[in-house]
């Protein structure tokens, strides 16, 4: 953020790309850059994030990295690799799923089994957070530092993982 404020575009892009490569939720910074019309830094951040994400190929080889991006990462995003009903995550996704999605092993006492409604409610929650964030940034209702903070907060709220929620 400081590099961005001091017009050090490449350095800010490098820092944001590194953060995005290490933990995906900072990718919401790209929305802040897009809404503010900072397209050059936006492009650099994406390019550098792709480079950072490809660096493991050097150490462990392309087949393993490709398997991670094609097989494991999509399952992580879908919540398949962890207990998607655990109260430890305390996220809106877990709350909605605990109420509306039956699972014979992990969630056998939901209020009602309506997985379609659960998906709709979570999608609506995500869109509300994003719409509010875009409106706040676009209408310049917040200073740059508050817009940055609101963007990070939105990223944390949109994440379904407990490690992010503990940072709130």
Legacy VTK file of the C-alpha trace (Angstrom):
# vtk DataFile Version 3.0
C-alpha trace
ASCII
DATASET POLYDATA
POINTS 168 float
0.000 0.000 0.000
2.811 2.418 0.887
4.589 1.707 -2.394
1.302 2.334 -4.231
0.831 5.665 -2.461
4.398 6.690 -3.294
3.898 5.886 -7.005
6.250 2.909 -6.883
4.025 0.858 -9.152
6.315 -2.060 -9.846
7.221 -2.510 -6.171
3.583 -2.365 -5.070
2.678 -4.877 -7.785
5.510 -7.161 -6.656
4.384 -7.026 -3.012
0.733 -7.643 -3.901
1.637 -10.443 -6.321
3.693 -12.149 -3.620
0.822 -11.894 -1.133
-1.653 -13.242 -3.705
0.658 -16.141 -4.523
1.064 -17.071 -0.862
-2.571 -16.694 0.200
-5.311 -16.165 -2.382
-7.582 -13.784 -0.422
-5.342 -10.721 -1.104
-6.363 -11.059 -4.771
-9.272 -8.771 -3.926
-6.722 -5.956 -4.155
-7.086 -6.380 -7.910
-10.649 -5.087 -7.568
-9.399 -1.980 -5.767
-6.903 -1.346 -8.567
-9.511 -1.889 -11.288
-12.136 0.360 -9.722
-9.543 3.089 -9.176
-8.395 2.783 -12.802
-4.825 1.818 -11.925
-4.535 -0.503 -14.908
-0.741 -0.545 -15.200
-0.258 -1.761 -11.619
-3.212 -4.132 -12.078
-1.500 -5.709 -15.104
1.881 -5.912 -13.372
0.297 -7.522 -10.324
-1.395 -10.203 -12.412
1.756 -10.883 -14.438
3.955 -11.089 -11.348
1.421 -13.269 -9.499
1.506 -15.697 -12.424
5.300 -15.726 -12.341
5.348 -16.264 -8.561
2.784 -19.042 -8.905
4.895 -20.763 -11.554
8.161 -20.583 -9.581
7.595 -23.915 -7.802
8.104 -25.589 -11.181
11.829 -24.925 -10.773
12.035 -26.836 -7.487
9.479 -29.615 -7.796
8.758 -29.945 -11.506
5.909 -29.109 -13.813
3.821 -32.295 -13.362
3.451 -31.772 -9.615
2.663 -28.071 -9.954
0.138 -28.721 -12.733
-1.515 -31.422 -10.639
-1.813 -28.951 -7.773
-3.439 -26.278 -9.963
-5.677 -28.717 -11.853
-6.690 -31.175 -9.120
-6.002 -29.869 -5.619
-6.636 -26.117 -5.844
-10.153 -26.477 -7.316
-11.002 -28.887 -4.487
-9.650 -26.390 -1.963
-11.880 -23.677 -3.419
-14.870 -26.035 -3.254
-14.150 -26.773 0.421
-13.635 -30.478 -0.243
-10.284 -30.911 1.466
-11.420 -29.721 4.885
-14.515 -30.298 6.965
-16.864 -27.788 5.296
-19.184 -27.806 8.326
-16.675 -27.176 11.102
-17.519 -24.416 13.531
-13.838 -23.536 13.633
-14.157 -21.618 10.363
-17.033 -19.417 11.566
-17.659 -18.174 8.053
-20.960 -17.333 6.361
-20.483 -20.346 4.084
-20.193 -22.733 7.018
-23.180 -21.130 8.757
-25.380 -21.425 5.670
-24.255 -24.980 4.970
-24.857 -26.053 8.575
-28.438 -24.804 8.272
-29.297 -25.974 4.766
-27.052 -28.816 3.554
-27.312 -32.413 4.726
-24.236 -34.632 4.856
-24.531 -38.109 6.338
-21.157 -37.936 8.080
-20.411 -34.275 8.682
-23.788 -32.512 8.991
-26.646 -34.891 9.700
-28.889 -32.356 11.495
-29.468 -29.347 9.235
-32.667 -27.357 9.582
-33.704 -28.483 6.110
-31.869 -29.917 3.107
-31.859 -27.222 0.408
-28.363 -27.126 -1.135
-29.553 -24.944 -4.017
-30.816 -22.308 -1.593
-27.550 -22.547 0.345
-25.557 -21.847 -2.822
-27.872 -18.975 -3.757
-27.618 -17.373 -0.299
-23.841 -17.617 -0.257
-23.595 -16.193 -3.766
-25.949 -13.357 -2.764
-23.786 -12.671 0.300
-20.649 -12.516 -1.872
-22.266 -10.213 -4.418
-23.559 -7.890 -1.673
-20.073 -7.580 -0.167
-18.518 -6.947 -3.585
-21.217 -4.467 -4.649
-20.866 -2.509 -1.422
-17.094 -2.445 -1.783
-17.205 -1.288 -5.407
-19.720 1.414 -4.531
-17.579 2.700 -1.651
-14.427 2.754 -3.764
-15.971 4.100 -6.967
-17.847 6.957 -5.326
-14.722 7.981 -3.415
-16.570 7.866 -0.100
-13.447 6.581 1.606
-9.888 7.840 1.747
-7.311 5.613 0.047
-6.245 4.002 3.325
-9.846 3.261 4.322
-10.619 1.924 0.841
-7.578 -0.345 1.137
-8.697 -1.503 4.588
-12.259 -2.083 3.403
-10.914 -4.115 0.495
-8.860 -6.335 2.794
-11.839 -6.724 5.132
-14.040 -7.727 2.185
-11.436 -10.299 1.146
-11.457 -11.758 4.636
-15.261 -11.862 4.730
-15.443 -13.595 1.364
-12.984 -16.284 2.370
-14.410 -19.451 3.835
-11.369 -20.419 5.844
-10.919 -19.991 9.563
-7.356 -18.763 9.381
-8.670 -15.630 7.685
-11.499 -15.168 10.154
-9.106 -15.299 13.088
-7.439 -12.197 11.589
-10.688 -10.220 11.839
LINES 1 169
168 0 1 2 3 4 5 6 7 8 9 10 11 12 13 14 15 16 17 18 19 20 21 22 23 24 25 26 27 28 29 30 31 32 33 34 35 36 37 38 39 40 41 42 43 44 45 46 47 48 49 50 51 52 53 54 55 56 57 58 59 60 61 62 63 64 65 66 67 68 69 70 71 72 73 74 75 76 77 78 79 80 81 82 83 84 85 86 87 88 89 90 91 92 93 94 95 96 97 98 99 100 101 102 103 104 105 106 107 108 109 110 111 112 113 114 115 116 117 118 119 120 121 122 123 124 125 126 127 128 129 130 131 132 133 134 135 136 137 138 139 140 141 142 143 144 145 146 147 148 149 150 151 152 153 154 155 156 157 158 159 160 161 162 163 164 165 166 167
